[in-house]
Amino acid sequence: MAVYEYDVVVIGSGPAGEGAAMNAAKRGRRVAVIEEQTQVGGNCTHKGTIPSKALRHSVKQIIEFNTNSMFRDIGEPRWFSFPRVLSRAEKVMANQVMLRTNFYARNRIDVFFGRAQFVAKGELSVTSNKGAVDTLKATNVIIATGSSPWTPKDIDFSHGRIYNSDTILKLSHTPRTLVIYGAGVIGSEYASIFSGLGVKVDLIDNRDRLLSFLDGEISDSLSYHFRNSGVRIFHNEEYDSVEGDEQGVTVMLKSGKRLRCDAFLWCNGRTGNTAGLGLDKVGLKANSRGQIQVDGHYRTAVKGIYAVGDVIGWPSLASAAIDQGRAAATDLLGSEDFHFVNEVPTGIYTIPEISSVGKTEEELTEEAVPYEVGQAFFKDTARAQISGQPVGMLKILFHRETFEILGLHCFGDQASEIIHIGQAIMAQEGEANTVKYFVNTTFNYPTMAEAYRVAALAGLNRIEHI
């Protein structure tokens, strides 16, 4: 057994762990990272964000080829299997692993592959896949172990036709029919992917509308386009039983509905990866969802131990996790430039994609804020017409009296890119953060960005004509 001493030990090499490790190393600390998998990157690279978004991009390209009449000069519409599309995602994952491996090497961060467990405060054991055990000692420990799909015990996930959002990446065929249970972000994204491959998808939602945290108009738009692409949506439903056999899976809902499918995908809830971490050895306890409670500086109840990323819950986004990791490292090093990650844009990679930041109309109405709406529909913009992506809209919510931007909501191609222009203006102070910025700024033409000018003019015209 070897013993190593560090200034900072980070458990997990996903976005949160990477952000923490790099920030600490850049500031001259000796850092080690413990990763349970055999390669760096965490679940984000191997099971979540990267593979699902790479899958989605490939499927989007297939849809464009099959629906664009110009391509009929090249050939007839083509059918692609899920394994074939997945193979491209695996190449992206390999490139990400290589990139991140080089990051750690270049910054002289030691990476230990194995299972981490607290022995005592400031001391961890790392058990490798071969059974070797090392001991790591550090003044500060940052827990960035991420999350995994929560799976109920009354469903047999060992069955060959029953999957969760991790194991679906091992799917070796393309089912004709698929039931997705859970219409959150992950479930909605996979509904887009599989329906784009020609699979008949039934999407079961526990709530009364899709992604209820979104602006209502955006949620309605997603529902319309799902149904238009053949996805059946069942709202306010819960499962009673899920039974697999050799031919398929039978899903019984509490409402009495019976759904039959070739494969079943569970996308309902996630749990923090804290089991087996030995939190009790240092006086910490995870909640019922495996999450660790932290304060406004990502500090746990035990001095010197921080937690960041999915393991602390909201917002459970890779983008936020990177910044949370960097923020935790900043705090433990005593730097004055600490920043709590709060205003996080939402990026949902359905087809079409969705992105938003700030308040929704529902929230502003409930708070009795006097606001106005400016909209730009992509079908009316030259760039969208040129690119053949006319579906979607940009929506600006702003204060009727001060013109301050209160919320931005985008639905359509490149929504997650477009939103950042408005986000940058929202972050400004005083008069710089007003809808008038978009009217007084010249945008390249034709671009998707000019939708901001169109939406701003539309909103301001509403006020002038009242």
N, C-alpha and C positions, 0 to 999 in steps of 0.2 A: 504493500500500500504506500503510495507516494502522497506527500503533503505539499500543497502549493499555497502561497499567500498572495493576495491581490488587494487593491484598493476597492475595486468594485467587481462583484460577480452578478451577471445577468442570467436569469433562467429563461431560456427561450430565444430563438433567433428569428422570430417573425418581425413584422414592421416595428412593433413596440420595442422589442429587445434590441433590434438593430439600431434604432434611433438612440436608445439609451447608451449602448456600448460605444457607438461612434462618437457621440458627444463627449463622453467621459474620456475616451482615448485621445481625442483631439485636444483636450485640455490637460494632457500630460499624466493621466492616471493609468495605473496598470490594471488592465481589464481582462476578465475571462467570461466566456459565454458557454452555457451548457445547453445542448440541443438533444432532445430525446430521439429525433429521427436521425437517419444516417447521413443527411445532407442539411445544409443551412437553408433558411428561408421560411421555416415554420409552415403552419397550415395555409397561410395566405398564398404561398408559392406552390405548394404541393396538392392542396385539397380545396381551396376556396377561391379567392379573388382572381389569381392568375389563370388557372385552368378554365374557370367558368367564363371569364371575359374573353379568353382566346377562343373558346368554343363559340361564344356568341358572335364574335367577329367573323369567323368562318361561315357560320350559318347565315349571317347577314349578307355575305358575298354570294352565297348560293341563291338566296332569295332574289337578289338583284339580277343575277344571271338568268334565273328562270322566269322572271317577270318582265324583263326589259326586251321589247320587241326587236331592238337593234341587234341583240345577240342571236336572233334566229338565223342570221346569215352565217353564223359560225356553227350552229348545231341546235338540236332540239333540247328542251329542258332536261336536266340531269337529276338523278337521285343519288344522294350520298348517304352512306351508312354512318351511324354514330361512331363506331370504332375508327373509321377513316378520318372523320373530322377531329376526333380526339387525338390522333397521331400528331396533328399540327400543334395542338395545345401542348403536347409533351415536349416538342422541340422548344417552345417558348419557355417552358418550365426549366429545361436543361440550361438554356441561356441565362435565365435568372439566377440559377444556382451558381453557375460559373462566375457571373458578375459579382454576386455577394460573397462568394468564397475569396475572391480577390480583394474585396473591401476589407475583410478581416485580416488577411495576410499583410496588406499594405499598411494597415494601421497597427500592426503587431499585437493583435488581440488573439489570445489563446482560445481555441474552440475545443470543448470536450463533448464528445458524442456519448450520451448515456442518460440514465435516469437520475434526476436530481432529488435529493431528500435532505431536509434539515436534520442535523444532528443536535445542534444547539445554536444559540444566537451567534451569528457570524461564522458558522461552520456548516458546510454541506458535504455530503458524500455523493459521488457520481459513480453509478454502476453501469459499466459498458455492456454491450450486447454479448460479449464473451465472458462476462462475469467479473472482470477486473474492477477493483474499487479504488478510487482516488478520493482524497480529502482536500477540499478547497476552503480556505479561510479568508474572510474579507470584513472590512469595517462596515461596508454597505452592500446590501443585496437588493436587486430589483427583480420582482416576479413579473414575468411577461410570458406566461405559459399559454395564453390564448384560450380558445373555447372549442368545443366539439358538439356535434348534434346531440340534443337530448332525445333519448329513445325510450318510450314507454315499455314496461316489462310484458305487457299483454300482446305485443306484436313480435313475431318471430323474425328477427332481422338476419338470422342465419339462412333463411330460405332463399333459394336462388333467384326468386323473382321480386323480392322485397328489399328495397334499398333506402339508405339515407343520403344526405347531400355529400357525404364523403365517399361512400362505397359506390355511388352511381358512376364514379370515374373509372370503375372496373367493369362497367357494362360492356359485354363482348358482342352484343347484337343490337339491332334496332327494333324495338317493339312496335307493333301496329297501334296499340292503344296503351295509354299511360294515365294512371290516376296520381295526381300530386296532392298530398294532404298538407295544407299550410300555404296560404297565399300572401306570405310576407315577401320581403325583398328576394330571398333565395328562391322561394317557390315560384314567384312571378318570373324571375329570370330564367329558370329552367323550363317554365311553360313556354316562353318565347323560343328557347333553343329547340325543344322537341317539336313544337308545332311547326317551326321553320323547316324541320327535317321531314315533314309530312306525317308526323305521328298525331293521332287523335288524342287530345289531352282533355281530361276532366280535372278542373282545379277546384279544390274544396277549401272554402274560406270560413273561418270561425266567426267572422264579423259581418256587418251589414254592407260594407263596401271595401273594395281593394285598397290596401295601403292607406288606412284611414288617417295617418299622420300627414298625408299630403293635402295640398289644396284641393278642394272638392272637384273643381273643374278639371284638374290634371288627372285625378283618380278616375273620373268619368270617361275621360279620353282614353285612358289605358284599357278600361273595361270594354269600350266600344271596339278598339282595335284588336283586343283579344278575341272577342266574339266574331269579328270580321275575318279573323284568321282561323276560325273553327274551334277555338277553345271554349268549352262549356264551363261556366262558373256557377258554383253552388254556394250561396251565401248563408250565413247563420246555421252552419251544419257542424256536427261533431260525429266522430266515428263511434260505432258500437263494437264492431269487430273487424279484423283484417285477417283473412285466412288464405294462405297460398296452397296450390296443388300443382300437379305436373303440367297442367295446361294454362294456368294463369292465377289470378288473385281475385277474390271476392271481397268487396268492401261494403259492409252494412253500416248505414248511417242511423243515428238515433231517431231521425224523422221517418224511418221505415224504407228509405230509398236503398236500392241494391245496385251497386256498380260492379261490372265485371271488366277486367283489364288484363293485358299481357304482363304488365309490370306495375309496381306500386312504388312511389317515391315519397318518403317522409321528410318534410321540410318545416317542422313545427317546433321551434324552440331550440335554444342552445344552452350549454352548461359550461361553466368555467373549468379549465383543466387544473384542478387543485387536489384531486384524489391521489393519495400516495405521496404527496409532497412533504408530509410530516409537519404540517403547520402547528399541530398541538405541541411539538417540541419547543416552539418558540413563543407559545401563548397566543397564537392566531387561530381564528375559526372562520371558515367560509360559510356563506348563507346557503339556503336550500337549493339555490341554482349554481352552487360552486363558485360564487363570486366573492371577492375580497373587498371589504369596505376601506375607502381611503378618504383623506381630507382634501382640502383645496390645493394641496401641494403634492398629491399622490403619495402621501405618507400613510402607512398603516398604523395600527395601534401600538406597534413595537418600534422603538427608535432604531433607525438604521435600515429598516426594511420598507421598501416601496413596492407598489404594484401599479401596472399600467396595461393598457390595451383591453382586449375582450374580457380578460379575467376580472375586470372591475365593472363590467357592464357597459352602460351607455357611453358613447354612441355605437360602439362595436363596429367601427369602420377602420380599414387599413390606413386611410389618410390621417385620421385622428390619432391612431395608435403610434404612428411615427413621431408626431409632435408631442404626444404624451410621454413617450420614452425620452425624448430630448429634454422635455421640461423636468422630468424627475431627476435626470442626471444633473441638470442645471441647479436644482434645489439642493441636492446632496453635496454638491461642490461649493455651495455657499455663494454662488454668483448672483448678481443683482438683476440679471435680465430674465428672470423666471416669467413664464407666461402660461396661464391656465388655458387649456384648449376648450373654447366655448362655442364660438360661432363656426360651426362645421357645416359645409355644404353637403347636401344629400345627393349621391350619385347612384342611380338605379339603372342597371344595364339590361333593361328589357329591349324589345324591338317594337317601336322606337324607344329610345332611352329617355330618362327623366332626371332632372336635376333641379334643386331648389335651395334657397338660403333665405333666412328671415321668416317673417310672419306669414300665415295663410289668411285668406279672406275670413274664414271661420273664426280664427283667433282675434283678428282685428274687430270683427263684429261683436264678439263676446266682450271685448275690452272697451267697446264704445269709442273706438278711435275713428275720427273722420278721415276717411281715405278715399282715393280714387284709383281707378284701374286703367292701365294702358296696355293694349294688346297688339301684337304683330303676328299675323298668320304666315307661316313659311310659304304657303302656296302663292302668296302675293310678292315674294322676294325673288329677285332675278337669280341669285346664287342657288337657291333651292330648286328652282326650275331647271337650271343648267345641270345640276348634279342629279336630277331625277329623284329628289327627296322632298316632296312637297308637304308631307305630313308633319304637323306640329305647330307650335306657337310659342312665343315669348310673352310673358305676362309680368308687368311691373306694378307693384302696389306702392303708392306714395301718399304722404299726408297732404290733405287738401289745402292746408293753410301754409305750412312750412315747406312743402314740396320734398321733404326728406323721404328717401327711399326706405320702405318698411319691409318689403319682401320681393323676391324674384323667383319666378317659377317657369321652367322651360320643359317642353315636351317635344321630342323630335330628334332627328339626326344631329349628333355632336352636342347634345344638350349639356353634357357634363363639361365640355370645353367652353361653350358659350357662356355659361353661368359665371365663370370667373371674372369676366369683364365687369359685370355688375357688382360682383362681390368686392372687387377692388375699390369701386366708388363708394359702396356702402361703408367701407372701413375708414373712409376719410371723415374728418371732423368739420363741423360748421357748415358753411354754404357749399363746400366742396361735395358734400353728400346730398345732392338734390337731383331730381329727375331732369332738371334743366341742363345738367352736364351733357346729357346725350343729345339734346337739341343743339347745343352750342359747340359740339365737337364734330369734326369731319371724319367720317369713316371711309375706308377703302370701298370702292364699288366695282363689281358686285362682291359682297361678302355676307356671311350669316350675321356678322357683328352689327351690320346696319339695322338689324331688327330692333336694336335698342333705340335708334333714332325714330323709327316708325312707331314703336310702342309708346315712346315718350310723347311724341306729337299727338297721337291719338288720345292719350290720357289728359294732356293739357288742353286739348280742344274740348273735351267734355266739360272742363271747368269754365272755360271762356263762354261756352254756349248755354250755360245754365242761368 
